[in-house]
Amino acid sequence: MKKLVFIVPGILLILLSACGNERKGNLSTDVVTNPHSASGTQENNLPVIEFEKDIHDFGKLIAGEKAVYTFKFKNTGNSDLVISQVKSSCGCTVPRYPKEAIEPGEGGVIKVTFDSSGRKGKQNKGITIVSNCQPNSTIIRIKAQVISP
C-alpha cells in the first residue's frame, strides 16, 4: 500500500508533464496528405521529388579522405514537398537536407559527406529520403573505390 502512494503520483506526474510539449518549428499537418482516401486517388495533387542525378561516383579515394557531393532536386509536383527524414545505409555517410517545405517549382539540395576512413575496396552506399511524395521513399546512391595510401 505504501508503494502505491509513491507509484500513483509518479505516474500522474509523468503523464501530465508529457502533455503540451509542443516543439517549435513543426510543420503543419496540412502539407501531409494521403493520396489514397475514401474519396479516391488524388495523386495529381502530390509533390514530386525529381533529382538531377540519383547516383554519384567519387571514383578512387585514398583511405581516410572525406568526399562531399551535393544532390540537387526539384519539386515538380503540385503541392509543398516535405522531407521528414534522410538516412544513410552506413555511419560513414552523413546526409544534410532542408527541413522547411519546398514549394512546387522550387528546388533544394541534399549534401552527402562520405568518410572513407576504415573502408577498403568498392563502396556503394544508399541514402533513403522519406517525404510526402507517393511513394514516400526515394533512394539516391554514392559509389567510390577506396584504395590504401
C-alpha positions in Angstrom: 0.0 0.0 0.0 2.9 2.4 0.8 4.3 1.7 -2.6 1.1 2.8 -4.3 1.4 6.2 -2.5 4.6 6.8 -4.5 3.8 5.0 -7.7 0.4 6.6 -8.5 1.6 10.2 -8.1 4.8 9.4 -10.1 2.7 8.0 -13.0 0.4 11.1 -12.9 3.4 13.4 -12.9 4.9 11.7 -16.0 1.5 11.8 -17.8 0.9 15.5 -17.0 4.4 16.5 -17.9 4.1 14.8 -21.3 1.1 16.8 -22.3 1.5 20.1 -24.1 5.1 19.6 -25.1 4.9 21.2 -28.5 8.2 21.7 -30.4 8.8 24.9 -32.3 9.3 24.7 -36.0 7.0 21.8 -36.6 5.2 21.8 -39.9 1.5 22.0 -40.2 -0.2 18.7 -40.9 -2.0 20.5 -43.8 1.1 19.8 -46.1 0.9 16.0 -45.5 -1.9 14.3 -47.4 -2.8 10.7 -48.1 -3.5 10.3 -51.8 -5.5 7.1 -51.3 -8.5 8.2 -49.4 -12.2 7.2 -49.3 -13.0 9.8 -51.9 -10.5 8.3 -54.4 -6.9 8.8 -55.5 -5.6 12.3 -55.7 -2.0 11.7 -56.9 -2.0 14.6 -59.3 -2.0 17.0 -56.3 1.1 15.4 -54.7 4.6 16.8 -54.6 7.2 15.0 -56.9 10.8 15.0 -56.0 13.0 14.9 -59.1 16.8 14.6 -58.8 19.2 15.9 -61.5 21.3 12.8 -60.8 20.5 10.0 -58.4 23.9 8.2 -58.4 27.3 9.8 -57.9 30.6 8.0 -58.3 33.5 9.6 -56.4 36.0 7.4 -58.4 39.2 6.5 -56.5 39.6 7.8 -53.0 42.6 7.3 -50.7 41.5 5.7 -47.4 40.9 8.5 -44.8 39.7 11.1 -47.3 36.3 12.8 -46.9 34.4 13.3 -50.1 31.3 15.6 -50.4 28.7 15.6 -53.1 25.5 17.7 -53.4 22.5 16.1 -54.9 20.2 18.8 -56.5 16.5 18.2 -56.7 13.3 20.0 -57.7 9.7 19.7 -56.6 7.9 19.1 -59.9 4.6 18.3 -58.3 1.6 20.4 -57.4 1.9 20.8 -53.6 4.6 21.5 -51.0 7.3 18.9 -50.6 8.2 18.0 -47.1 11.2 15.8 -46.4 10.7 14.2 -43.0 13.9 12.1 -42.8 17.1 11.3 -44.7 19.1 8.3 -43.6 22.1 6.5 -44.9 22.9 2.8 -45.1 26.2 3.3 -43.2 27.5 5.6 -40.4 30.3 6.6 -42.8 27.9 8.6 -44.9 26.2 11.7 -43.4 23.4 13.5 -45.2 22.2 17.0 -44.7 18.8 18.1 -46.0 16.4 21.0 -46.0 14.0 21.0 -43.0 11.5 23.5 -44.5 8.7 22.8 -47.0 9.7 23.2 -50.7 7.1 24.8 -52.9 6.1 23.5 -56.3 8.7 24.5 -58.9 11.3 25.2 -56.2 14.4 23.1 -55.6 16.8 22.1 -52.9 19.9 20.1 -52.2 20.9 17.1 -50.1 24.5 17.3 -49.2 26.2 13.9 -48.6 29.6 13.5 -46.9 31.4 10.2 -47.2 34.2 9.4 -44.8 36.5 6.7 -46.3 38.4 6.0 -43.0 38.4 2.3 -42.2 37.0 1.4 -45.7 38.7 -0.6 -48.4 37.7 -1.5 -51.9 34.4 -0.8 -53.7 31.9 1.2 -51.7 28.2 1.6 -52.6 26.1 3.5 -50.1 22.4 4.2 -50.3 20.7 7.3 -48.9 17.0 7.0 -48.3 14.8 10.1 -48.5 11.4 9.9 -46.7 8.9 12.5 -47.8 5.3 13.2 -48.5 5.6 12.0 -52.1 4.0 8.9 -53.4 5.8 6.5 -53.0 7.1 8.1 -49.8 10.7 7.0 -50.1 13.4 7.6 -52.7 16.9 6.2 -52.8 20.0 8.0 -54.1 23.5 6.4 -54.1 27.1 7.2 -53.8 29.9 5.0 -55.0 33.7 5.0 -54.6 36.8 2.8 -54.9 38.8 3.2 -51.7 42.5 2.5 -52.0 45.3 2.3 -49.4 47.6 5.3 -49.2 
